[in-house]
Structure formats: C-alpha cells, structure tokens
Amino acid sequence: MNPQGPPFDPLPPGGGGLGRGGFLVPPAGVVVRHNGQRRTEPSPGNDRRFPFRALRSAFRVPIPFAAVLTWDFVCFVVLLLAVLLTFRESIFQKQVVFESDTLNFYYPLESWISQELKQGHFPLWNPNIFAGYPIFADGELGLANPLHLLLLLLLPVEDAYVWQRVSSALIGAASMFFFCRALGLRGLATLLGGLVFGLGSFLAEQRHHDDMVRTVAWAPLVLACAELALQRSGWRAVRWLMGAAFALAMTALGLHPQGLAMTALLLAIYMLFRGAFGGATGPSEREVRRGLPPLPLGEGWGEGVSLGRVSALGRRFTLTFLAGLLIGAVGLGLAAVQLLPTAEAGLATYRESQPAYVFATSYELHPQNLISLIFPYFFRAVDSRPWTLWAPWEVAAYVGIIPLVLGLIGLARGPRPLVICFGGIALLGLWLSLADSVPL
C-alpha cells in the first residue's frame, strides 16, 4: 500500500490524461486534492490544448510531445503540408506555372543573377541588355530581398526558382494565419484563412509574377504585428511594432510597386479603424455604460507622451497614428536601399512621362468579370484559351465558393467593427478595381 495514498484522491469519474511520472490527470473543471491540497483543473475555455485531451488520454501521449500538440501547431503543419502538396510537381519534377513573363524576363534574369552571385559578383548592372541595364534598380528581381538572394546563392537556379515560389506561398499562408490569430480567431477559421490567402485567388492567379507574390505575401503579417503591438504596452509593444516594420520592409524588397502601395493603404485603413473603434470587437459593456471609447493600446502606452487635455478618442487616434507612422518610417527606411534606386530609375521611364488616367487604370476589372466569383472558368474556351478582355490573371475574382459564402455570413453576423473595417476594405477595393465602370 502506498502510505501517501493515490496521487489524486478521489479520482473523479470521466477519466483523464497521463501526467508527470505516470499520474492520472483529471478532466478540466474538476476540483481535485493532491497531497492534501485542493486545486481546480483549468476549464476547457482556458486550455488551448483541450481538443487533444482525449488523444493524450487514449494513446498515452508523453507530456513533452503533448505540450506542443496545440491547435496552432496542428494548423501550421496542415498549412505546410498543403503548400508542399500544391507544389509537388514543381518540387519533384521542376515544373512551374509560367507565362511569357516567365520565359522572357524572370527565369533568364534569375539564371544570370545566380551565376553572378556564385562567381562572387553582386549584379548591379546587366551589360547584356541593350547598352546596359540597371538590374538592381529595376527592383522586380528582388536583389535586396535576403531570402531570395540566399536561395539563389545556395541552390541551383532551377531549385531556387521553385523554392522561392514555395516560400512565398508558405509566407502568405502563415501570415494570414497569424493575422487571424491576432484577431482572436482559432481553429478552423485560422486554417481556412491561411489556405485561402496563401493558395487561392490573387496569389494563385499571379503566381507567375514572382515579384508580385513576394510583395503581397507579407501584407497580413504587417497587420498582425501591428494589431499585437496595439494590444500590448511598453517594450513588448515596441517589439511588435518593429516586427510590423520588418514585415513592411520585406514587402518593399519584393518589389512590386502596386503591391507595396496596396499594403501601405491597407495598413493606413486598419490603423484608422483601430483609432475609431479600439479593439476588434468594439467597446466593452463597462465602457459603453460609462460612455468611454476603449483604448486600443495596452496600458502604459503613451505614458511619457503629453497630449494635453484631449478626449480619449483623440488620444486613441493620436497614438494609433504615431504607431502607424513608426511602422511606415522604420519599414520603408529599412527598404530604402531598394526603394531609392528604383524611384530614381522610374523617373527615366515612360511611366514618369505618361501618368495619364487611362494608362493608370489599364487592366481594370469590368462588371461582367464579377461572374468569375462563382464560375472561375466562365471566360475559358474549350481549348483552354481565355476570351476575356484582359489577361485572365488580371481580372480573376474567384476566391472559392466556401470562403465566399462564409465571408457573406461574416458580414451579416460578425462583430460590427470588423464588418465595418473589412467590409469597407472590400468595397473600396472593388470600387478601385472597377475604375471607369463606376460613376465616380
């Protein structure tokens, strides 16, 4: 007989898991007594590993492994496997999605850059194009992007070209997953968000435009880090602000100017939303009763900043503006090594001398293309040739039936501040993409 009695006395009905030293762990929410001391197991709502309690109990999963068996971990593994499965032909057979830009621009220049790097030369100038071309200032090859350079330096060019596409898809999926988690979502919602953004719609249609995908893939991470910074205080908030600035810098080192402009506009709108509504779910009941808007920033934010006699709303707008300004200044400052030469080179092109509205709105989305939200192949002929006005990847609107339906349900029943923010972003994006087809 054990003189100390059983590890947990009494053992509640319903079973449990395997604790340290082989002790049985009772289910959550049950008051237990261990060595004469009473304690309460955490409730399922506070235990992020709750969905796997039954698994640990049934299969006697060791504690070190069970500690990492969380929804976040499982969802990330699923995202990784989904990306690898999607690119299986590229990884094992070196087959990639391509169009004329791939054959005439991206791959030939990637091959030349890879040779130059392996020979110890950093390619600022390409003497093989006309009388010479400022290849670094062009920006589209991502010569200031550290991840891209590392792949070209360490791998054969055909492998580097494949894995830069794989990494962009994985970054896009993980970034959106992280942003969903920052908003408080969990489980299948975060998984679906990562899958739709990383492997669907825009990034899938633009996959052969490597610079566009490299640029846009980081956009959700910018918002995620900004959101987490606004939820914290002190140096922890500053660290997340620097994380958002780093993600913005990686966006700018892509480099596709339109993708960077869209990301910057998205960040500005989101910070404006946070200044107006505070948290993603709006004010608490206490704040509603007192008539005070919630502070979007953690306690301690702005303690050393004198804002005078301003309202809570004014203070919130001021601090979110400063946070967004800091992200933009640091992020674009880190990317200045690429942005400044690109801006200088752009002034010598016809884009600087022809800023006409017609040119700026080329490849616009026409209303008839909205049918591709439901029928993605509506404008594809029997021989697979597209018959839409512009290139199909420029006007594709398909995001998937399930994401579309869930998005409409979210607009109807989601938290009102989030509906206003992301519904407004969707309407603004639709209005801008339609260009001449809208009255304003």
Beta strands, then each sheet from edge to edge (+ up, - down):
strand 1: 17-18
strand 2: 24-25
strand 3: 31-34
strand 4: 37-40
sheet 1: 1+ 2-
sheet 2: 3+ 4-
end
